[in-house]
Each structure stands twice: as structure tokens, then as C-alpha cells.
């Protein structure tokens, strides 16, 4: 009985930690992106390489982090995928000639730097990551 209670408490703690991490994801874009916000559905289509133009006509290029808690939280929150499922999805698009792999960078600092210098770039970082030269998009 004590073991079951421990397992339930551990599971609850993990769920809460995931929810907190998801709230700490910040969507950033190059200042050339004129939209002040993006819908969650639009964000999903952009990062699944189904769409490359926002509703306002701005062409965007998604930038993906290589891994980490913010990456996992972003995937869970907005794409409903795991990292391995996303990589399999991307490879299938490349294999069938429907898309190219998105730019994947090793750290959130690299994501922020790339977004700052690349017209139309859109990415995600934790709220604590410095993002000079970028703008934060609200997700509606």
C-alpha cells in the first residue's frame, strides 16, 4: 500500500513538473515577423512543416532545439509529439520529398541567436533564456 501511494505521488509530481515546464516555453521570432501573436494551431502547422506562411502573409522558418526540457515541453504542449516521434515524422517528409529537415540547434542560446539574425525565423526557448534581437509572440 505504501509503495502504491509513493508511485502515485511520484506520478503526480511528474505531471505537475511537466505542466510547469510547458508554461515556461516562450515563442520567439525575428523582428521581421510582423504578427504579434500566433495561434496554437498555426504554430503546430509551422513546426510540422505543413505551413510556411503566417495568417498575415509573413514567411517563417521554424528552428528546433536539439533536446532538453524546454524542447520536450514545447513538443508536448504544441505538437503532441515526443522527440523520437517528431524526428520520425521529419524523416518521412524528407524521404518522400515533401520537406527538408528544419534547422536544429544544440542550445536555447543558439536558437535565440539564430532567430535574431535570420529573417522570418521562429523558435522556442525557456522564459529565462535571454533573447536579444528577437520578439516574443503571444500564443492564442
Secondary structure, DSSP 8 states (H G I E B T S, - for coil): -HHHHHHHHHHHHHHHHHHHHHHTEEEEEETT---SEE-HHHHHHHHTTS--B-TTS-B-EEEEESSSHHHHHHIIIII---HHHHHHHHHHHHHTTS----EEESSHHHHHHHHHHSTTEEEEEETTS--TTEEEEEE-
